[in-house]
Amino acid sequence: MLNVLVTGAAGFLGRAVVEALIRRGGLNGPDGVQPLTALTLVDRVPATPPAAPVDTRVVVGSLVDHDLATLIADIDVIIHLAAFLTIESERDVAAGYDLNLHVPLRTLEAARVAGRRPRMVFPSSIAVFGGTLPGRVSENTVCTPQTSYGTAKAMVELMLSDYARHGFVDGRAIRIPIVVTRPGLPSPVVSDIVGEVIRGPLVGRKVVSPLDPDASFPIVSVERVAENVLNLAERPADRFGASRAVHQPGLTTTPRQLVESLERLAGERLKGRVSFAPDPAVTRVVAGWPSDFASDIDDPLVGDADVDSIVRLALARFA
């Protein structure tokens, strides 16, 4: 019997996690395989219930105003995906910290008071790193966030590890690089500008990208992240050290390589739809990202095999 809560369930990653969870039908736990029996999906807009025989509750509204104690009272696994991303959090610092910091901390405290010790998976971010970085960034690299979003993620990581140390929750965090590529219209978020060199041509747009075509950065498919969120949920607690934060390894690539892969796999119909006009401001942001987002733990999570595999998944998603 397994009751799972997914916040941010209507989002790009949230939908992928719910779909992956339904395919699995449950999760491995301390006492063996636990079949999924109940699912609570929370977001600011209604999440789509899965087409599966699972008792599903859809909750609509902001977690900032929600009674979290009641929400998690009978939950076995919490997958907390709800967040304001970097640009939103920089524009409205208070609102960003309300959702990105205070809600996770209130969730941890509600779990402590309830005394059920749920497993809690917290998606963190490459944004916990910033400033001058080595080319290769692993779990051993010191966190130096340079945004409110990254700062909130780093603080929740620390609290998650401390509440796990006390036995209040069985927490684990997955630090995620650039996820490609979500549906919808392009946004000014630089990570989404990366995704647009794939998404734009696939939905019929010609793209003039402000990226340096030969700048390198780490990417990952949403399908890989969704599977690894669940893999991390299944990982025994004794496999973690002092920190509960684990890297989702990224695949180092460039915009030019993404476009070449897309044109090679999609054929003539997509050739010539992307050109580059590098913007110095965007170039500076990308230059602050690590080019190699890696993992140094004994049993690392798996990344995508190659650029073509990520582009094939995008082709299937936008078909």
PADO-740349 format. One record per residue (C-alpha): x, y, z. Coordinates in nm, 3 decimals, padded with zeros to 5 digits, m for minus. Each point is the difference from the previous one (the first is absolute). Layout:
<pts>
+---------+---------+---------+
|      c1 |      c2 |      c3 |
+---------+---------+---------+
|       X |       Y |       Z |
...
+---------+---------+---------+
</pts>
This chain:
<pts>
+---------+---------+---------+
|      c1 |      c2 |      c3 |
+---------+---------+---------+
|  00.000 |  00.000 |  00.000 |
|  00.153 |  00.330 | m00.108 |
| m00.146 |  00.350 |  00.021 |
|  00.203 |  00.254 | m00.202 |
| m00.027 |  00.380 | m00.004 |
|  00.134 |  00.189 | m00.305 |
|  00.007 |  00.380 |  00.021 |
|  00.045 |  00.198 | m00.320 |
| m00.178 | m00.293 | m00.164 |
| m00.135 |  00.201 | m00.295 |
|  00.346 |  00.120 | m00.104 |
|  00.238 | m00.139 | m00.260 |
|  00.196 | m00.215 |  00.244 |
| m00.304 | m00.073 |  00.216 |
| m00.190 | m00.158 | m00.288 |
|  00.303 | m00.207 | m00.095 |
|  00.046 | m00.123 |  00.358 |
| m00.367 | m00.100 |  00.034 |
|  00.011 | m00.186 | m00.333 |
|  00.317 | m00.183 |  00.101 |
| m00.149 | m00.090 |  00.339 |
| m00.316 | m00.141 | m00.160 |
|  00.212 | m00.209 | m00.239 |
|  00.190 | m00.146 |  00.296 |
| m00.314 | m00.064 |  00.200 |
|  00.180 |  00.058 |  00.328 |
|  00.339 |  00.047 |  00.164 |
|  00.251 | m00.214 |  00.180 |
|  00.006 |  00.077 |  00.372 |
|  00.169 | m00.122 |  00.316 |
| m00.234 | m00.301 |  00.013 |
|  00.000 | m00.087 | m00.371 |
| m00.213 |  00.114 | m00.293 |
| m00.289 |  00.225 |  00.102 |
| m00.282 |  00.020 | m00.259 |
| m00.134 |  00.348 | m00.069 |
| m00.349 |  00.026 |  00.149 |
| m00.064 |  00.375 |  00.040 |
|  00.128 |  00.315 | m00.166 |
| m00.042 |  00.366 |  00.097 |
|  00.079 |  00.252 | m00.275 |
|  00.043 |  00.365 |  00.102 |
|  00.056 |  00.307 | m00.217 |
| m00.124 |  00.353 | m00.062 |
| m00.193 | m00.135 | m00.302 |
| m00.178 | m00.338 | m00.015 |
|  00.233 | m00.292 | m00.064 |
| m00.126 | m00.269 | m00.237 |
| m00.091 | m00.316 |  00.192 |
|  00.179 | m00.311 | m00.130 |
| m00.184 | m00.254 | m00.212 |
|  00.059 | m00.273 |  00.255 |
| m00.201 | m00.175 |  00.274 |
|  00.151 |  00.208 |  00.280 |
| m00.192 |  00.199 |  00.259 |
|  00.090 |  00.354 | m00.112 |
| m00.064 |  00.331 |  00.172 |
|  00.061 |  00.324 | m00.195 |
|  00.063 |  00.308 |  00.215 |
|  00.002 |  00.344 | m00.165 |
|  00.154 |  00.303 |  00.167 |
|  00.316 |  00.154 |  00.138 |
|  00.197 | m00.201 |  00.252 |
|  00.093 |  00.327 |  00.168 |
| m00.354 |  00.022 |  00.137 |
| m00.061 | m00.372 |  00.048 |
| m00.035 | m00.200 |  00.321 |
|  00.305 | m00.217 | m00.059 |
| m00.052 | m00.210 |  00.312 |
| m00.335 | m00.119 | m00.133 |
|  00.137 | m00.045 | m00.352 |
|  00.279 | m00.239 |  00.105 |
| m00.177 | m00.170 |  00.292 |
| m00.027 | m00.342 | m00.169 |
|  00.275 |  00.034 | m00.262 |
|  00.281 | m00.255 | m00.034 |
|  00.208 |  00.173 | m00.272 |
|  00.018 |  00.374 | m00.067 |
|  00.137 |  00.113 | m00.338 |
|  00.021 |  00.376 |  00.039 |
|  00.034 |  00.156 | m00.347 |
| m00.187 |  00.328 |  00.053 |
|  00.224 |  00.304 | m00.046 |
|  00.035 |  00.349 | m00.141 |
|  00.295 | m00.008 | m00.239 |
|  00.293 |  00.239 | m00.017 |
| m00.151 |  00.297 | m00.185 |
| m00.323 | m00.004 |  00.205 |
|  00.200 | m00.025 |  00.321 |
|  00.228 |  00.289 | m00.095 |
| m00.295 |  00.222 | m00.092 |
| m00.194 | m00.071 |  00.321 |
|  00.245 | m00.110 |  00.268 |
| m00.262 | m00.034 |  00.275 |
| m00.235 | m00.215 | m00.210 |
|  00.293 | m00.210 | m00.117 |
|  00.115 | m00.072 |  00.353 |
| m00.357 | m00.072 |  00.110 |
| m00.031 | m00.288 | m00.246 |
|  00.362 | m00.109 | m00.047 |
|  00.111 |  00.017 |  00.365 |
| m00.284 |  00.039 |  00.247 |
| m00.234 | m00.261 | m00.151 |
|  00.265 | m00.278 |  00.000 |
|  00.101 |  00.092 |  00.357 |
| m00.362 | m00.003 |  00.114 |
| m00.039 | m00.339 | m00.172 |
|  00.300 | m00.138 |  00.188 |
| m00.135 |  00.133 |  00.328 |
| m00.346 | m00.145 | m00.069 |
|  00.165 | m00.337 | m00.063 |
|  00.190 |  00.027 |  00.327 |
| m00.316 |  00.073 |  00.195 |
| m00.196 | m00.279 | m00.175 |
|  00.269 | m00.253 |  00.093 |
| m00.048 | m00.218 | m00.311 |
|  00.354 |  00.051 | m00.144 |
| m00.105 |  00.021 | m00.366 |
|  00.251 | m00.026 | m00.280 |
|  00.041 |  00.346 | m00.153 |
|  00.163 |  00.070 | m00.336 |
|  00.097 |  00.361 | m00.058 |
|  00.111 |  00.108 | m00.348 |
|  00.284 |  00.246 |  00.048 |
|  00.191 |  00.172 | m00.275 |
|  00.325 |  00.080 | m00.171 |
| m00.082 |  00.352 |  00.129 |
|  00.146 | m00.087 |  00.343 |
|  00.332 |  00.068 | m00.176 |
|  00.105 |  00.338 | m00.131 |
|  00.281 |  00.249 | m00.035 |
|  00.338 | m00.127 | m00.114 |
| m00.029 | m00.377 | m00.040 |
|  00.229 | m00.279 | m00.110 |
| m00.083 | m00.158 | m00.335 |
| m00.108 | m00.316 |  00.180 |
| m00.254 |  00.037 |  00.281 |
| m00.090 | m00.297 |  00.221 |
| m00.153 | m00.058 |  00.343 |
|  00.340 |  00.092 |  00.148 |
| m00.013 |  00.354 | m00.142 |
| m00.091 |  00.268 |  00.255 |
| m00.344 |  00.156 | m00.054 |
|  00.025 |  00.370 | m00.087 |
| m00.347 |  00.101 | m00.126 |
| m00.030 |  00.339 | m00.168 |
| m00.381 |  00.016 | m00.028 |
| m00.285 | m00.008 |  00.251 |
| m00.126 | m00.318 | m00.167 |
|  00.334 | m00.176 |  00.043 |
|  00.037 |  00.130 |  00.355 |
| m00.340 | m00.141 |  00.100 |
|  00.087 | m00.336 | m00.155 |
|  00.331 | m00.016 |  00.189 |
| m00.165 |  00.087 |  00.332 |
| m00.272 | m00.264 | m00.043 |
|  00.268 | m00.259 | m00.083 |
|  00.167 |  00.071 |  00.335 |
| m00.327 | m00.022 |  00.192 |
| m00.099 | m00.319 | m00.183 |
|  00.327 | m00.163 |  00.105 |
| m00.043 |  00.119 |  00.359 |
| m00.360 | m00.124 |  00.030 |
|  00.117 | m00.331 | m00.148 |
|  00.284 | m00.012 |  00.255 |
| m00.259 |  00.033 |  00.277 |
| m00.221 | m00.267 | m00.158 |
| m00.294 |  00.235 | m00.060 |
| m00.004 | m00.069 | m00.377 |
|  00.190 | m00.227 | m00.234 |
|  00.109 |  00.282 | m00.228 |
|  00.202 |  00.017 | m00.318 |
|  00.068 |  00.281 | m00.252 |
|  00.082 | m00.026 | m00.370 |
|  00.194 |  00.292 | m00.152 |
| m00.118 |  00.043 | m00.358 |
|  00.180 |  00.168 | m00.293 |
| m00.179 |  00.154 | m00.302 |
| m00.308 | m00.206 | m00.087 |
| m00.105 | m00.005 | m00.367 |
| m00.241 |  00.067 | m00.134 |
| m00.341 |  00.105 |  00.133 |
| m00.302 |  00.068 | m00.224 |
| m00.157 |  00.342 | m00.040 |
|  00.121 |  00.343 | m00.101 |
|  00.363 |  00.105 |  00.050 |
|  00.089 |  00.200 |  00.308 |
|  00.293 |  00.234 |  00.081 |
|  00.140 | m00.250 |  00.253 |
|  00.345 | m00.092 | m00.133 |
| m00.050 | m00.373 |  00.057 |
| m00.317 |  00.025 | m00.211 |
|  00.193 |  00.186 | m00.270 |
|  00.210 | m00.317 | m00.021 |
| m00.313 | m00.211 | m00.040 |
| m00.132 |  00.227 | m00.276 |
|  00.268 | m00.110 | m00.248 |
| m00.174 | m00.342 |  00.008 |
| m00.361 |  00.097 |  00.073 |
| m00.028 |  00.293 | m00.243 |
|  00.077 | m00.193 | m00.320 |
| m00.218 | m00.293 |  00.114 |
| m00.308 |  00.224 |  00.032 |
|  00.070 |  00.191 | m00.321 |
|  00.184 |  00.307 |  00.129 |
|  00.314 |  00.148 | m00.148 |
|  00.239 |  00.075 |  00.286 |
|  00.265 |  00.270 |  00.025 |
|  00.176 | m00.118 |  00.315 |
|  00.190 |  00.242 |  00.227 |
|  00.227 | m00.285 |  00.109 |
|  00.365 | m00.036 | m00.095 |
| m00.026 | m00.309 | m00.226 |
|  00.319 | m00.149 |  00.145 |
| m00.057 |  00.068 |  00.372 |
| m00.012 | m00.324 |  00.197 |
| m00.245 | m00.082 |  00.281 |
| m00.166 | m00.306 |  00.157 |
| m00.349 | m00.116 | m00.103 |
| m00.228 | m00.288 |  00.091 |
| m00.329 | m00.134 | m00.135 |
| m00.314 |  00.036 |  00.211 |
| m00.057 | m00.375 | m00.040 |
|  00.338 | m00.076 |  00.159 |
| m00.065 |  00.239 |  00.290 |
| m00.345 | m00.149 |  00.065 |
|  00.140 | m00.352 |  00.018 |
|  00.283 |  00.110 |  00.227 |
| m00.235 |  00.187 |  00.236 |
| m00.170 | m00.337 |  00.053 |
|  00.331 | m00.188 |  00.013 |
|  00.114 |  00.237 |  00.273 |
| m00.327 | m00.053 |  00.187 |
|  00.077 | m00.373 |  00.003 |
|  00.362 |  00.035 |  00.113 |
|  00.058 | m00.144 |  00.351 |
|  00.076 |  00.263 |  00.262 |
|  00.329 | m00.165 |  00.096 |
|  00.137 |  00.071 | m00.350 |
|  00.022 |  00.372 |  00.078 |
|  00.282 |  00.169 |  00.183 |
| m00.010 |  00.319 |  00.205 |
| m00.169 |  00.181 | m00.289 |
| m00.323 | m00.115 | m00.160 |
|  00.071 |  00.193 | m00.326 |
|  00.084 | m00.197 | m00.315 |
|  00.077 |  00.128 | m00.349 |
| m00.198 | m00.086 | m00.309 |
|  00.295 | m00.022 | m00.241 |
| m00.039 |  00.225 | m00.301 |
|  00.107 | m00.067 | m00.356 |
|  00.247 |  00.270 | m00.108 |
| m00.097 |  00.144 | m00.337 |
| m00.019 |  00.323 | m00.202 |
| m00.284 |  00.173 | m00.188 |
|  00.170 | m00.087 | m00.327 |
|  00.008 | m00.370 |  00.091 |
| m00.370 |  00.009 |  00.095 |
| m00.094 |  00.156 | m00.333 |
|  00.219 | m00.241 | m00.197 |
| m00.160 | m00.296 |  00.179 |
| m00.350 |  00.135 | m00.064 |
|  00.068 |  00.053 | m00.369 |
|  00.165 | m00.341 | m00.035 |
| m00.285 | m00.188 |  00.170 |
| m00.297 |  00.199 | m00.135 |
|  00.124 |  00.032 | m00.356 |
| m00.035 |  00.275 | m00.257 |
| m00.323 |  00.141 |  00.143 |
|  00.183 |  00.166 |  00.293 |
|  00.322 |  00.110 | m00.166 |
|  00.086 |  00.369 |  00.024 |
| m00.263 |  00.092 |  00.259 |
|  00.253 |  00.107 |  00.264 |
|  00.254 |  00.280 | m00.034 |
|  00.215 |  00.165 |  00.266 |
|  00.043 |  00.364 |  00.103 |
|  00.182 | m00.021 |  00.336 |
| m00.118 |  00.243 |  00.266 |
|  00.280 |  00.104 |  00.242 |
| m00.237 | m00.007 |  00.300 |
| m00.114 | m00.355 | m00.077 |
|  00.358 | m00.104 | m00.072 |
|  00.107 |  00.122 |  00.345 |
| m00.273 | m00.203 |  00.171 |
|  00.095 | m00.319 | m00.185 |
|  00.369 |  00.060 |  00.071 |
| m00.084 | m00.018 |  00.372 |
| m00.142 | m00.351 | m00.034 |
|  00.227 | m00.303 |  00.047 |
|  00.074 | m00.175 | m00.326 |
|  00.020 | m00.340 |  00.172 |
| m00.268 | m00.078 |  00.261 |
|  00.115 | m00.333 |  00.140 |
| m00.037 | m00.233 |  00.297 |
|  00.270 | m00.132 |  00.232 |
| m00.211 | m00.221 |  00.227 |
|  00.052 | m00.376 |  00.005 |
| m00.330 | m00.082 | m00.170 |
| m00.078 |  00.296 | m00.229 |
| m00.324 |  00.061 | m00.181 |
|  00.005 | m00.071 | m00.374 |
|  00.000 |  00.276 | m00.260 |
| m00.111 |  00.003 | m00.364 |
|  00.216 | m00.200 | m00.239 |
|  00.063 |  00.267 | m00.265 |
| m00.142 |  00.308 | m00.169 |
| m00.188 | m00.206 | m00.258 |
| m00.186 | m00.191 |  00.272 |
| m00.124 |  00.326 |  00.154 |
| m00.107 |  00.137 | m00.338 |
| m00.181 | m00.325 | m00.086 |
| m00.204 |  00.035 |  00.318 |
| m00.089 |  00.357 | m00.100 |
| m00.100 | m00.117 | m00.348 |
| m00.234 | m00.256 |  00.155 |
| m00.140 |  00.252 |  00.248 |
| m00.084 |  00.259 | m00.267 |
| m00.114 | m00.245 | m00.269 |
+---------+---------+---------+
</pts>
